[in-house]
Amino acid sequence: MQREDKFFKVLVLVILIILLFISYKVFGAVDSKSSFYEYRGVKVNLAQVHKIEPRVSYYATLSSDSYEQINKQYSTKLDMNEIQNIKNFLTMAPQSDFYNIEISAYMMFDDEKIELYHSQQYIKLSKEYSVNEYLLETLQAYGIDDFQYKNLLKIKDKKYKSRDKFIDDVILYAKLRRGAWSEKEIPRLGLSKKGDKFMQALPEDLEEKLLQEKDIKAIVVGLTRAYSEYLGI
């Protein structure tokens, strides 16, 4: 009888050990699986991460921006308020004289970055010319006299779509000598101080890609999905 009791106790102990081993394997595997975040082939061990933060980085230059804001890159936390803010300036962009828009959403796992969304680059070039304060002040600094200055005021703020026509009229009214300097600098100055700064940061051969309503919707959807990805962790 004692031998049977001893055998039974040993059997129970073995069964408990087996059950504990199986439980460890099952729950350990679940815990191991849940401690990893994987996105498009990139895997992060969440157990080793102290801080997770969704962020958005973008260029969003509009002609209504201040001079200091032209070509500035922004980086901030991604949330629904920021997505609405981005949607607002995207809606204003088509009415802007020029713009440069490119948006990237990503998550930071401590110092590791995983990009969740990246828009195309949308460009509207500055190409409307006028005799503006920037042009007048620059030409005065180069030494035009009062007669030349007053003559230019006759066409001040007139809008030109044609680069060549604008150059011709400025040379005509200001009695300037035509040459390499006037061909290059007059249209640059005619873009205004902000327009000139905007264009100088872009490659000369860059082509326009105008922002459409469908593009605005696609960007908002892309950012919303990126934020949902963060909420799902």
C-alpha positions in Angstrom: 0.0 0.0 0.0 2.9 2.3 0.9 4.5 1.6 -2.4 1.3 2.5 -4.3 1.0 5.8 -2.4 4.6 6.6 -3.1 4.1 5.7 -6.8 0.9 7.8 -7.0 2.7 10.8 -5.4 5.6 10.6 -7.8 3.1 10.3 -10.7 1.2 13.3 -9.6 4.5 15.3 -9.2 5.6 14.2 -12.7 2.2 15.3 -14.2 2.5 18.7 -12.4 6.0 19.2 -13.8 4.8 18.4 -17.3 1.8 20.7 -17.0 4.1 23.5 -15.7 6.5 23.0 -18.5 3.7 23.1 -21.1 2.2 26.2 -19.5 5.6 27.9 -19.6 6.1 27.1 -23.2 2.6 28.2 -24.3 2.4 31.4 -22.3 6.0 32.1 -22.8 5.5 31.9 -26.6 2.4 34.2 -26.4 4.3 36.7 -24.3 7.3 36.5 -26.6 5.2 37.0 -29.7 3.2 40.0 -28.2 6.5 41.7 -27.1 7.5 42.3 -30.7 6.2 44.9 -33.2 6.7 44.1 -36.8 6.1 46.5 -39.8 7.0 45.8 -43.4 9.9 43.5 -42.4 11.2 45.6 -39.6 10.9 44.0 -36.1 11.2 45.8 -32.7 11.4 44.1 -29.4 8.9 46.1 -27.3 10.2 44.6 -24.1 13.4 46.6 -24.6 11.7 49.9 -25.6 11.2 52.6 -23.0 9.3 55.1 -25.1 7.1 54.9 -28.2 6.0 58.1 -29.9 4.2 58.7 -33.2 5.6 61.7 -35.1 5.1 63.6 -38.3 7.7 65.6 -40.3 6.9 67.9 -43.2 7.7 70.7 -45.5 4.7 72.9 -45.9 5.8 76.2 -47.4 3.0 78.5 -48.7 3.3 82.0 -50.1 1.4 83.4 -47.1 4.2 82.2 -44.7 6.5 84.7 -43.1 10.0 85.0 -44.7 11.5 83.0 -41.8 9.1 80.1 -42.4 9.9 79.7 -46.1 11.4 76.3 -46.8 11.2 75.4 -43.1 10.9 71.8 -42.0 8.5 71.0 -39.2 8.5 68.0 -36.9 6.0 67.3 -34.2 3.9 64.7 -32.4 1.3 62.9 -34.6 -2.2 62.9 -33.3 -5.7 63.7 -34.7 -5.3 67.4 -33.9 -2.1 67.6 -36.0 -3.8 65.7 -38.8 -6.5 68.3 -38.9 -3.9 71.1 -38.8 -2.2 69.5 -41.8 -5.5 69.1 -43.6 -6.2 72.8 -43.1 -3.0 74.0 -44.8 -3.4 71.4 -47.6 -6.8 72.9 -48.3 -5.2 76.4 -48.5 -2.3 75.3 -50.8 -4.1 75.4 -54.2 -4.8 79.1 -53.7 -1.1 79.9 -52.8 1.2 81.6 -55.3 3.7 78.8 -54.6 4.1 75.8 -52.4 6.3 72.9 -51.4 4.6 70.0 -49.6 6.1 66.7 -48.5 4.9 64.8 -45.5 6.3 61.8 -43.6 4.7 60.0 -40.6 6.8 57.6 -38.5 7.1 56.0 -35.0 10.0 56.4 -32.7 10.9 53.4 -30.6 13.4 55.2 -28.3 16.0 56.1 -31.0 14.8 53.7 -33.7 12.7 55.2 -36.4 10.1 53.2 -38.5 8.4 55.2 -41.3 4.7 54.5 -41.7 3.8 56.9 -44.5 5.5 59.2 -46.9 3.7 61.4 -49.4 4.9 62.5 -52.8 6.4 65.9 -53.1 4.0 68.5 -54.4 5.5 71.7 -56.0 4.0 74.9 -57.3 6.8 77.1 -58.6 6.9 80.8 -58.0 6.6 82.3 -61.4 4.6 85.5 -61.1 6.8 88.7 -61.5 6.3 92.2 -60.4 8.2 95.4 -59.6 8.1 95.0 -55.9 9.9 96.5 -52.9 12.5 93.8 -52.9 13.4 94.6 -56.5 13.4 98.4 -56.0 15.5 98.3 -52.8 18.0 96.0 -54.5 18.3 98.2 -57.6 18.7 101.3 -55.4 21.6 99.5 -53.6 23.2 98.9 -57.0 22.9 102.6 -57.8 19.9 103.5 -59.9 19.0 107.2 -59.8 15.8 109.0 -58.9 14.6 109.2 -62.5 15.0 105.4 -63.0 13.4 104.7 -59.6 10.3 106.9 -60.4 10.0 105.4 -63.8 9.8 101.9 -62.4 7.1 103.0 -60.0 4.8 103.4 -63.1 4.7 99.6 -63.4 4.9 98.8 -59.7 2.8 95.8 -58.6 1.8 95.0 -62.2 1.6 91.2 -62.4 3.6 89.4 -65.2 3.2 85.8 -66.1 5.9 86.1 -68.9 9.4 86.2 -67.6 10.7 87.7 -70.9 8.1 90.5 -70.9 8.9 91.4 -67.3 12.6 91.7 -68.1 11.9 93.8 -71.1 9.7 96.2 -69.3 12.0 96.6 -66.3 15.0 97.3 -68.6 12.9 99.7 -70.6 11.4 101.7 -67.7 14.6 101.7 -65.6 16.8 102.4 -68.7 19.1 99.5 -67.7 21.7 97.9 -69.8 20.8 94.4 -71.0 23.2 91.7 -70.2 23.9 88.5 -68.3 23.2 90.2 -64.9 19.8 91.7 -65.9 18.7 88.4 -67.6 19.4 86.5 -64.4 18.8 88.9 -61.5 15.7 90.9 -62.7 13.3 87.9 -62.8 14.7 86.6 -59.5 14.1 89.9 -57.8 10.7 90.1 -59.5 9.5 87.0 -57.5 9.6 89.0 -54.3 11.9 88.4 -51.3 9.9 85.3 -50.2 9.5 83.9 -53.7 13.2 84.3 -54.4 14.1 82.5 -51.2 11.7 79.7 -52.0 13.0 79.2 -55.5 16.7 79.3 -54.4 16.2 76.2 -52.3 14.8 74.1 -55.2 16.8 72.4 -58.0 16.6 74.4 -61.3 15.3 71.5 -63.3 12.5 70.6 -60.7 9.1 70.2 -62.4 5.8 71.2 -60.9 3.5 68.6 -59.4 0.3 70.3 -58.4 -1.7 69.3 -55.4 -5.2 68.0 -56.3 -8.3 67.4 -54.1 -7.7 63.6 -54.4 -4.1 64.0 -53.2 -5.3 65.9 -50.1 -7.7 63.1 -49.3 -5.0 60.5 -49.8 -2.6 62.3 -47.5 -5.1 62.6 -44.7 -6.0 58.9 -45.1 -2.3 57.9 -45.0 -1.7 60.0 -41.9 -4.8 58.6 -40.2 -3.7 55.0 -40.9 -0.3 55.8 -39.5 -1.7 57.1 -36.3 -4.0 54.0 -36.1 -1.0 51.8 -36.4 0.4 53.5 -33.3 -2.9 53.1 -31.4 -2.9 49.4 -32.2 0.3 48.6 -30.5 
